[in-house]
Amino acid sequence: MSTTTDTADTVHRWLRDNARPVHGTDAADTGTDLRTLTDHLAAATVVGLGESTRFSRQTYGIRERILRTLITEHGFRALAVQDSARSGARLDAYVRTGSGDPYTALAGAWRPLRTAETVATLEWLRAYNIDHPGDQVGVFGIRPAAAESADYDEVLAYAHRWAPDRAGELATYLTPIRSAHRIDEHVQRHQGIHPGRPFAEDARAALTLLQALPQPSTAEAAAAYSTALDRARLIVAFHENSVAGRGGFGGDDPQPARTIIDHHHATGARIVYWDGIAHTAAGESGIGPADTRFHSEGSGLRAYFGTGYLSVAIGFHHGDLGTAIAPDPHPDLLDADLGAVDLPAYFVDLRDDAPPEVQAWRAAPARMRVISGVYDPAADEAARFEVTSAAAAFDILVHIRETSPVQWLPEPADE
């Protein structure tokens, strides 16, 4: 999104004139500052709320404020999250029935969801459902059922009971790789703590060993063996389909968008979809220094629902992410243009009227900052993704000047 000085001045002037201040970035804030934004989203079937980083308390807070209003005032009745169907089912059971507690429900969830902020979201949803027993809000994961840390215990328990002479060998394959449920494999490589061998290889070796064991001789053992094999296959699929297993962030998996579409048709619920901006963008994207191209979940939703899918990008300028301090964005990023507005937080609707220079800016390819677990402030320029058009990818942009970190939950003892 390269601009001349005159064009940049025009764009920055338009942003300042059209910026609508956001006065509260905590989930519990109840002001009317987001009223125009949520009213613009009210008629959608699915709303994608994407964030440029999962480490910011402020981006999370604004995202939840929007969620709460869409539920209480506009009839949205489902929250789709970037997690597996198994994890989503536990979250749904808690918010609908009070089964367990939010900490237990999140224990097997994808690591970025395991925060105090998510606990507060689940507690709010639970309270809402108690007050509206006949009109409840559900939660579901958009990914297929995936392995969890407890599955490794299931496989090892079978070996310890029915093939104790091979249990130690099996543990040598499974013990290192279960750590990916605490720290993703690609993040371990980035941090220099990875043991070396690709986790998918160890997972396949564990499955091969299990398949080579003598066939069970009793019905009880046969049932346990069948369960262990199912869990081992899930473990293989988990590691083969991870970022490290795929060799990058890109991909063309239609399943997550299809899951959201199918949920809407099965339930009639209008859906709020939480994910990173590279996933919620309503168009083709490229991510990372190699500009790996992929079709986002949002692009599939836009193709299916048309303007019934609306996309909001929530980003920031600089600040503390807990694991790192993010500097001001590189000048060629959309985030830098948004930083020309001197407000702590604001939003701008990319569908508002604008002069030709701004229309061209909105229609041009745009690079945006996206920060994941492999972020390195010294290589901040690499933490970006590109959309073919800012206005095609996002309907509304929310920009926060300075961020502070989310509060992580303690890791489960068995990980």
N, C-alpha and C positions, 0 to 999 in steps of 0.2 A: 504494500500500500504506500508507494512512493508518491510524494506530492511536492510541487513547487512551493516556494515561500508564500506566494500570493494565495494559492489554493489552500495551503495549510492554515493561513490566517482566516480564510473564509470558513473552513471546516471548524476551526477552534471557536470562531465567533458563533457559528450555528450551534455548536455543542453548548456553549455558555448560555445562549438564548433559550435553548430548549431543554436544558438540564432541569430535572425536577428533584429537589433535595430529598434525601432520605435521612430522617432525624434519629431513627432507632435501628440499631443493628443487632439487638438482642431478640431472641425468639419470643420473649414475653412482652415486648413492646406492643402497644395497642393503639398507637397514633393513626392518623388518617393520611400520613405521608405517602403510603403505598396504594392509596385508593385508586388513583388513575391507572396505575400499573395493573392491579388485580381486576379492575373493571374491563380493561382491554383483553384480559385473558378469559373472562367469564363465559364466553360462548364456545370456547374450544372443547373438543372431545378429549384430547390429551395435551397436557402442558409439560414441556421439558424444561426443568430447572437445572441448568448446567453450571458447574463451578470450575474455575481455572486451577484451583488447588483444593485438596481435601483437608488441608492442615490449618485453615483459617476459621477462627471462631466467628468472625464477622460475616463471611460468605455463608456459613452455615446458618447464622441467625436470620439473615435476610431470607434465605431459602425457606426456613421454617415459617417465618411470618407470612410469606406468600401462601404456603401450604395451608396454614390455619385459616386464612381468609377464604381461600378457594373451597375449603370444606364447610366452614360455618355460614358463608354467605352465598356461595354459588353452586353448591350441590355436588362437588367432587367427592367420590366415595372409595377411592383406592389410591394407594401409594405404591409405585413400582420402584424397586431399588436394585442396584448393581450387586446381586448376590445370587446364590443358587436357590433352586426351588425348595430344597430341604431347609435352608436357613430362613427363607421367606415364610415357610409354613409355621416355623416356631414363632416368628415375630407376629404373624397373623393370629396364632392361637392366643398369644398373650394379650394383644390389643382387643380381641373380640371376647375372650372368655376369662382373662386373668390367669391363664395357666402359667404356673411358675412365676418368674419375675423378669424384668428386662435384662438384668445382668446375666442370668442363666440363658435367656433367649439369645443374647448376643455372644455367648461364649464360643459358639462355633461359627459365627458370622465372619465375613470377609474383614480383614484387619481394619481398613479405613472406617468401618461402621462402629468399631468398638470404642466409642467415646462417651463421655458424660453427656455431651450434647444429644447423641442418639438416644440415650436413656431417657432424657427429658422429652424427646419427641414421642417415644413409645408411651411414656406415662401420660402425656397429654392426649394421645389417641385413645388410650385406655379410658381415661376420664370422660372423653367425649362419647365413647361407645356405651359407657354406663348410663350416661344421661340420655342416650338415643338408642335404646335396645332394639328398636324396630327399624333403624336406619343407620346401620353401623358402617364404619370405614375399615377397609381391609388393607393388608400389606401383602405383597408377593415379590418373589425374586424373579428376575428376568432370565437368569441362566438356568440350564438344565441341572438336575440333581448332581451334586459334586461331592468328592471325598471331603471328609472332615477329620480332625485329629483323632476322634474316637474310633474311626474305622481302622486305624493302625492297631489299636488295642484289640479289636475284634479278630484281626488276622493273627496277631501274636498269641492271643488267648487260645485260638484253635491249635496252633503249633505246640504250645506249652502242654496242652492236655493230650493231644492225639499224636503228635510227632515231636516229642521233647528233644530228640537227638538232632533235630534240624532247626529248633527254635532260635538258637544262638545265631546261626547263619542268616536266618530270616531277619533277625533284629539288626544285623549289620547293614542290611539294605534299607530297612524302614526307619531306623532311628534317625539317621542324618536328614532324610528327606521330609520327615514330618515337620521339621523346623520351618518349611515353606509356609505353613499355616500361621506362623508368627511373623516371619519376615519373608516376603516373596523372594523366590530364587534369584531373579534378576537384580533385586535390591542387595541380596547377599554378595553377588558378584561385584556390584558397585562399591560395597563397603569393604571388600577384601576379606570376607569371612566365609566364603564358599569353600566347601571341602575339595572341589575340583571336578569330580565326575558329574556329568549331567544327571539331574534327579530323575528324569524320565528313564534313563538306563537302569538305575537302581530299582525303580518301580517295576519295570519289565522283568528284571532279574528276580524280584520277589514273587511276581506272578508265576514265572516259569518254575521256580522252586516249588511253589504251592501245588502247581498242576502235576509235578513229578512225584508227589508224595503217594504212598500206597493208598488205594481206594478204601474208604471207610467200610467197616464190617457191620456196623449197627445203624439203625434208623436215626438214633440220636447223633451219632458221629456224622452221618451223611447230611443231616440237616445243618449241622455246624459247619461242615465243609462247604456246602453250597453257599451259606452266608459269607464265609471267609473269601470264597472265590469272587462273589459279587463285590465285596468291599475292595478286594485287591484290584479288580478291574476298574472300579471307580478311582482308586489311587493312581493307576496308570493314566487314565483319561485326564485326571486333574493335572498331572505333571506334563503330559504331552500337550495340553491345551493352555498351559501357562504362558506368560510373556516369554520366559526363557525357553520353554519347550517349542514355541512357535518361531522363536528367533527374532521377535520384534513385536511392536504394538499393533501393527497393521493387520488387516484381515477382512474378509467379506462374509461374516457369519450372519445370516438373516434371522437366526433363531430369536435373539432378544426382542427385535421389533415385532416378530410374529407372535411372541408370547404376550406382548402388550395388546396387540390387535385381537388375539384370541380371547384374552381376558375381558376386553370390552364387549365382545360379541356374546360371550358366555354369561356375563353378569349384568350388562347394560351400564356398568359403572363408568363414569368419567374419571380420568386417571391423571394424577400428578406423577411425573417420572423424574427421579433424582439420579444424576450421574455427572461425570465430568463433561466439560464443554465439547471435547472431541467426540463424545458419544451422542450428546443431545443436538449437535449442529444439524440443521435440516438440509445438508448438502454434502457432497464429497469433500473429504479432508485429506491433508497430508501432514504427517507428524514426524518430529525429530529432524536431526541434521540431514538424514538421507531422504527426507520428504517422502516417507512410505505412504502410499495412497491407500485409502480404504473408504468404504461406504459405511457411514455411521448408522447407529440405530435410529437417530433422528431423521436421516435421509429416507430410511424405509418408512417411517411414520408419516413424513411429509408426502411421500409418493402415494401412500394409501389414503390418508385422511385429507390431503390437500391443506387448505387453510384451517381445517379442524385440528391440525397439529400446530401449536405455537411454541416458539423456542425462546428462552430467556438465558442470556449468558451473564454470569456473576463473576467479575474479576476484581483485581486490586492493583495498586500502583507499587507499593513497597511494604516491607515490614517483617515482623518476627513470625516465623512458621514453626517455632519450637526446635526443629532440627537444623534450621539455617535461617539466616537473615537475608531476605530477598532485596536486592538493590532496586533503584529506579529502573524501569523497563528500558530496553534498547530503543533508540529513537525511531526505528522503522517498524515498531510494533503498534498495533491499534491501541494497546494499553497506554502508550506514551501520548497519543492524541487525546485519549480520554482524560489523561492527567492534566490537560490544559485547563480543565475546570477546577477552580479552587474551592471545592466543597469536600467535607469529610466523606460523604457518600451521596450518590445520586443515580437516577436512571434516565435513559433517553430512548424514545421510541423511534426506531429506524424507519418507520412508515410515515412519520410526520412530513409535512411539506418542507421542501428544501430547495435552495437555488441549484442551478445545473452543476456547479462545481462539487457541491455536497452530494448530489445524486450520483455523480460519477465516482466519488470517493466511496460511497456506500456500495456501489455495484462492482467495484474493483476487487481483485484478490486481496485478502487481508491476513496478516500474520498476527497471532495472538500468543501471549504467554500461557503455558500450561506446565504446572509443576507437580511432579510425582515423587515417588520414594527414591528415585535416583538423581534427584536434583543436586547440582553443585553450583553455588553462587559464582565460583570462578569461571564457570562455563554457562553463565546465564543465557547467553545468546542461543544456546542449543535447546533451551527449554521452551519450545514454541511449536505451534502447529499452524497450518494455513488452510483457509477456506477459499473457494473460488469466488465468493462474494460475501461480504459481511452481511448485507441485507438479505441475501438468500438463505444464509445459515442461521441468522438470529433476527427475531422480531424486535426484541428489547434488549438493551445492554444496561447492566447495573455495574457501577464502578465504585470501589471503596479506596479511599486514599491510603490508609495504613491498617495493617492487619496484625492480629495477635493470635497465638496458637490455641487449638482445641485442647481439651483435657482428655488424655488417653486413659482408658481403663486398664487395670493391672492385667497382665497376661495370665491365662489359666495355668494352673500348676503343671498339667500334663504336657505342656508344649515347651 
